[in-house]
Amino acid sequence: MAALNFARPSSTSQPFGKWQWLRTFLIGLVIWLAGIVLLAFTGDPNLIPFVVLWGSFLIPVTAVIFFFTHLADRCLSPQMVMSGFVTGGAVGVLLAVLFEYVLLGDGAPQYVAVGLIEEAAKLIAILVVARGLSRYTLHDGLVMGAAVGFGFGAMESSGYALVAMFTPNGLSLGNLVDTEVLRGILAPLGHGLWTGILGGVLFEESTGTRLRFSGKILGAYLLVALLHALWDSMRGIALVLTALVTGLTLVQRQNLQLGLPVRPTPAQVQTFTAIELIGMGIISLIGLAILIHLWRKREPFSLAENQYEQPAAA
């Protein structure tokens, strides 16, 4: 009987070095900034796709490399993780757009619906990519889920960045860069985090050679969908709370009655920003706490097994 050990394979057998994620980020950042400068200087529209895609994928790719080198049990190959990022992300986006077009309504409940739809689409993407694996472990589930989530987020961000560039006054490079920087900073706290949790629970419940569903997986799905919905609706929540905390001025009440735009006071802007940031911070901390809790769970890992297990033959 092969001896079981909680240790992981030595770093010498890893396909990436410990700091590969940082090298990838720094080199990619320099290339992206060079693209922005060249686009601003030349105005060549052929550079727009380069800036959009490079900026949207930089941090998600960096994060996937970090997850792979620090969390995986080495049953996943780099090719399988890349497949999760590209194929899983694409499948997730296509399914989410289809479901939202068919099912999504208007009003406040749409945030809950978006959370349920997009997390379901990414769960399906995980199943598509991970089917046929000969072994499932919790940590590999974290990595595969994060890869699918970051792929989803990168493709979604590229769409947001491209749309932000189009303004009534023409193309705006500033809007494009602002959108990519903001979504890049928030990327590790969004899709990658939520789907990483979902993938970890799915693989944990499927430990062995077959994917299995359970009440725990359903609970994890509903939890990450709720975190997703709260994140998306935080701006609206902050607006309501700001109005309750600061109240409305006489002019603002009159404008509301007349159907005119309501201009916030500087104090209201500060309160709104603080509430929104605090709310997003709380949501992020909850997600990170769950992810860390899952990561700390140690599963027996056999050093006698091959470093990478190939998918089972069809």
C-alpha positions in Angstrom: 0.0 0.0 0.0 1.3 3.4 -1.0 2.2 5.6 2.0 0.0 8.7 2.4 1.5 12.0 3.2 0.1 15.5 3.7 3.2 17.0 2.1 3.1 18.3 -1.4 5.7 17.5 -4.1 8.9 19.5 -3.9 9.1 22.8 -5.6 11.8 21.5 -7.9 9.1 19.5 -9.8 6.8 22.4 -10.3 6.4 23.7 -13.9 6.4 27.3 -12.6 8.7 28.9 -10.0 7.4 30.3 -6.8 7.6 33.8 -8.1 6.5 33.2 -11.7 3.2 35.0 -11.0 5.0 38.2 -10.0 7.3 38.0 -13.1 4.3 37.5 -15.3 2.5 40.5 -13.8 5.5 42.9 -14.0 6.4 42.0 -17.6 2.8 42.0 -18.7 2.2 45.4 -17.0 5.2 46.9 -18.9 3.8 45.6 -22.2 0.3 46.9 -21.4 1.6 50.4 -20.5 3.7 50.4 -23.7 0.6 49.6 -25.7 -1.4 52.4 -24.0 1.4 55.0 -24.7 1.7 53.8 -28.3 -2.1 54.0 -28.8 -2.3 57.5 -27.4 0.7 58.6 -29.5 -0.2 57.1 -32.8 -4.0 56.9 -32.6 -3.8 53.6 -34.5 -7.1 51.8 -34.0 -5.4 48.4 -34.6 -3.9 48.7 -31.1 -7.3 48.9 -29.4 -7.9 45.2 -29.3 -4.4 44.7 -28.0 -4.8 47.2 -25.1 -8.3 45.9 -24.3 -7.4 42.2 -24.2 -4.0 42.5 -22.6 -5.3 44.8 -19.8 -8.3 42.6 -19.2 -6.4 39.3 -19.0 -3.2 40.5 -17.2 -4.3 40.1 -13.6 -6.6 37.1 -14.1 -3.7 35.2 -15.8 -1.4 36.3 -13.0 -3.9 35.1 -10.4 -4.3 31.7 -12.0 -0.5 31.2 -12.0 -0.5 32.1 -8.3 -3.3 29.7 -7.5 -1.7 26.9 -9.4 1.8 27.3 -7.8 0.5 27.8 -4.3 -2.7 25.8 -3.9 -2.8 22.9 -6.4 -2.2 19.3 -5.3 -0.3 18.7 -8.6 -3.0 16.3 -9.9 -3.8 19.1 -12.4 -1.5 19.8 -15.3 -0.8 23.4 -16.5 -2.6 22.4 -19.7 -5.7 21.4 -17.8 -5.7 24.7 -15.8 -5.3 26.7 -19.0 -8.2 24.8 -20.5 -10.3 25.8 -17.5 -9.3 29.4 -17.9 -9.9 29.6 -21.7 -12.6 27.0 -22.5 -14.3 27.2 -19.1 -14.4 31.0 -19.1 -15.8 31.1 -22.7 -18.4 28.5 -21.9 -19.4 30.3 -18.7 -19.8 33.7 -20.5 -21.8 32.3 -23.4 -24.1 30.4 -21.1 -24.5 33.4 -18.8 -25.4 35.7 -21.6 -27.9 33.2 -23.0 -29.6 32.6 -19.6 -29.7 36.3 -18.8 -31.3 37.1 -22.1 -34.0 34.5 -21.7 -34.6 34.7 -18.0 -33.5 38.1 -16.6 -36.1 40.7 -15.6 -35.9 44.2 -14.3 -35.8 45.7 -10.9 -33.9 44.8 -7.7 -34.4 41.0 -8.0 -32.2 41.1 -11.2 -29.1 41.2 -9.0 -30.0 37.9 -7.3 -30.9 36.5 -10.7 -27.6 37.5 -12.2 -25.7 35.9 -9.3 -27.7 32.6 -9.6 -27.3 32.6 -13.4 -23.6 33.4 -13.7 -22.5 31.1 -10.9 -24.6 28.3 -12.5 -23.0 29.0 -15.8 -19.5 28.8 -14.3 -20.4 25.6 -12.4 -21.4 24.0 -15.7 -18.2 25.2 -17.2 -16.2 23.5 -14.4 -18.1 20.3 -15.1 -17.3 20.5 -18.9 -13.6 21.0 -18.3 -13.1 18.7 -15.4 -15.1 15.7 -16.6 -12.9 12.6 -17.0 -10.3 13.5 -14.5 -9.1 10.4 -12.7 -8.9 12.0 -9.3 -10.6 15.0 -7.6 -9.1 16.8 -4.6 -10.3 19.9 -2.7 -7.2 22.0 -3.5 -7.3 21.1 -7.2 -11.0 22.1 -7.1 -10.0 25.5 -5.7 -7.5 26.0 -8.6 -9.9 24.7 -11.3 -12.8 26.8 -10.1 -10.5 29.9 -9.8 -9.2 29.3 -13.4 -12.8 29.1 -14.8 -13.8 32.2 -12.7 -10.8 34.3 -13.7 -11.4 33.3 -17.4 -15.0 34.4 -17.1 -14.0 37.6 -15.4 -11.3 38.4 -18.0 -13.7 38.0 -20.9 -16.4 40.0 -19.2 -13.9 42.8 -18.4 -12.8 43.0 -22.0 -16.4 43.7 -23.0 -16.9 46.3 -20.3 -13.6 48.0 -21.2 -14.5 48.2 -24.9 -18.0 49.5 -24.2 -16.6 52.2 -21.8 -14.3 53.4 -24.6 -17.3 54.6 -26.7 -18.7 58.0 -25.5 -20.9 60.6 -27.1 -17.8 62.6 -27.7 -15.9 59.8 -29.5 -13.5 57.2 -28.3 -12.1 57.7 -24.8 -8.8 56.0 -24.0 -9.1 57.3 -20.4 -12.4 55.5 -19.9 -10.9 52.3 -21.2 -7.9 52.5 -18.9 -9.9 53.5 -15.9 -12.3 50.5 -16.4 -9.5 48.0 -16.8 -7.6 49.3 -13.8 -10.6 49.2 -11.6 -11.8 45.7 -12.7 -8.2 44.5 -12.6 -7.8 45.5 -8.9 -11.2 43.9 -8.0 -10.6 40.8 -10.1 -9.1 38.6 -7.3 -12.1 39.5 -5.1 -14.8 38.6 -7.6 -15.4 35.8 -10.1 -12.2 33.9 -9.4 -12.8 33.9 -5.6 -16.5 32.8 -5.8 -15.9 30.1 -8.4 -12.8 28.9 -6.6 -15.0 28.3 -3.5 -17.6 26.5 -5.6 -15.0 24.3 -7.4 -13.3 23.4 -4.1 -16.5 22.2 -2.5 -17.5 20.3 -5.7 -14.1 18.5 -5.9 -14.2 17.9 -2.1 -17.5 16.2 -2.3 -16.3 14.3 -5.4 -13.1 13.0 -3.9 -12.2 9.9 -5.8 -12.8 9.3 -9.4 -16.3 10.6 -10.1 -18.0 14.0 -9.7 -20.8 13.9 -7.2 -23.5 16.3 -6.2 -24.7 16.9 -2.6 -26.5 19.3 -0.4 -23.2 20.9 0.5 -22.6 21.8 -3.2 -26.0 23.3 -3.4 -25.3 25.3 -0.3 -22.0 26.5 -1.7 -23.6 27.5 -4.9 -26.3 29.5 -3.2 -23.7 31.2 -0.9 -21.4 32.4 -3.7 -24.5 33.5 -5.7 -25.6 35.6 -2.7 -22.1 37.1 -2.4 -22.2 37.8 -6.1 -25.6 39.5 -5.9 -24.6 41.6 -2.9 -21.4 42.7 -4.7 -23.4 43.7 -7.8 -26.0 45.5 -5.8 -23.7 47.3 -3.4 -23.9 50.6 -5.3 -27.7 50.6 -5.0 -27.5 49.6 -1.3 -25.0 52.4 -0.7 -27.3 55.0 -2.3 -30.2 53.9 -0.1 -28.1 53.9 3.1 -26.6 57.3 2.2 -30.0 58.8 1.8 -31.0 57.3 5.2 -27.9 58.5 7.0 -27.5 62.0 5.5 -31.1 62.8 4.6 -32.1 64.9 1.6 -31.8 68.7 1.4 -34.7 70.9 0.5 -33.5 71.4 -3.0 -33.0 67.7 -3.5 -36.6 66.9 -2.3 -38.0 69.6 -4.6 -36.0 68.2 -7.6 -37.3 64.7 -6.8 -40.9 66.0 -6.8 -40.3 67.7 -10.1 -38.6 64.8 -11.7 -35.3 66.7 -12.1 -31.8 65.3 -11.5 -30.7 65.3 -7.9 -27.1 66.5 -7.3 -25.4 65.0 -4.2 -23.6 67.2 -1.7 -19.9 66.6 -1.1 -20.8 65.1 2.3 -23.2 62.7 0.6 -20.5 61.7 -2.0 -18.1 60.9 0.8 -20.6 58.9 2.8 -21.7 57.0 -0.3 -18.1 56.1 -1.2 -17.3 55.0 2.3 -20.4 52.8 2.6 -19.8 51.2 -0.9 -16.1 50.5 -0.1 -16.9 49.1 3.4 -19.7 46.9 2.0 -17.5 45.5 -0.8 -14.7 45.0 1.8 -17.0 42.9 4.0 -18.2 40.8 1.1 -14.6 40.2 0.1 -13.5 39.3 3.6 -16.3 36.7 3.8 -15.3 35.1 0.6 -11.6 35.1 1.5 -12.3 33.6 4.9 -14.2 30.8 3.2 -11.5 30.2 0.7 -8.8 30.1 3.4 -10.9 27.7 5.5 -11.1 25.4 2.5 -7.4 25.7 1.7 -6.4 24.8 5.2 -8.2 21.5 4.9 -5.5 18.9 4.3 -6.3 15.9 2.2 -4.1 12.8 2.0 -1.8 13.1 -1.0 0.1 10.2 -2.3 3.7 11.0 -3.3 3.8 7.6 -5.1 1.3 8.8 -7.7 2.4 10.6 -10.9 2.7 14.3 -10.6 0.0 14.9 -13.1 -2.8 12.4 -13.6 -4.2 12.2 -17.1 -7.9 12.2 -17.8 -9.5 8.8 -17.9 -9.9 7.3 -21.3 -13.3 7.9 -22.9 
